[in-house]
C-alpha cells in the first residue's frame, strides 16, 4: 500500500558565496518565475561579472531587466529576445555576451512541453517540442562551444533535462524523447569539447513549482506528482538553480558529461 507523504516545508534560501566571481553567464528562457529566472538571480548572487538572459517574451524580459538592474546594477544585466529555433537569434545572444568579454557559463534552459497521446500527436506537435527542447539546446551548445573554444576559455555549459527523460509518463512521448535527447547530447558534446577544456553537464529536475506550471496543470495531477517525491513537495526553482550554480563553479572541475538528478522521487 502507498503511504501518504506529508508535504515538508521548503528550506531557507541559501545565500551566495561568490562561486561565479568574475564570470560572464548566458541563460535562455529566463523571463517570468521559473528555473531560468531563478538561475539568473542565483548567478548574480554568486558574484558573476554579468549575466545576459533571454526569452521570447519581450515585455517580461524588460520587466525582469528593470528589477534586476535596480537590485544588482544595470552594468551587470543585459536582456535580449531570443528564440532558440532561430540560429541568427542564438548568434546575437552570444554576441551580446561579447560586450562583457565573452561567455564563460552557458545555461540552456529553453524547452517546450505539452500533453498528447502518441496516438493523437501530430507531426507539428512532435516537431515543435523537439525543435525547441532538443534542437534548440543543440544550437546553443554549438554556439557557446564555438565561442569558448575560439577564445581559449575553459567554460562550462549546463543543459536542463528532466527525469522524464528516464521515466515514462502518459502523454509525454515528445517531451520525454526530447529530454532523453538532451541527456545524450550532453554526454556526447562533453567528449567533443573536453580537448578545449570545456565542461558540459546537465540537471534533471523532477517537479519544480512555478506559476506557469500551476496554470497548465490540474490540482489533482500536481497533488499526485508531489506524492511521488520523498519530501511530499515540489522543488523551489531556486533549488534547481543551486545545482546549476554548483555545476558552473570550480567545485565540479572534474565533472563533465554528467546528468545530475535534482529530485526527491522515490527509487
Secondary structure, 3 states (H helix, E strand, C coil): CCCCCCCCCCCCCCCCCCCCCCCEEEECCCCCCCHHHHHHHHHHHCCCCEEEEEECCHHHHHHHHHHHHHHHCHHHEEEEECCCCCHHHHHHHHHHHHCCCCCCEEEECCCCCCCCCCCCCCHHHHHHHHHHHHHHHHHHHHHHHHHHHHCCCCCEEEEECCHHHCCCCCCCHHHHHHHHHHHHHHHHHHHHHHCCCCEEEEEEECCEECHHHHHHCCHHHHHHHHHCECCCCCEEHHHHHHHHHHHHCHHHCCCCCCEEEECCECC
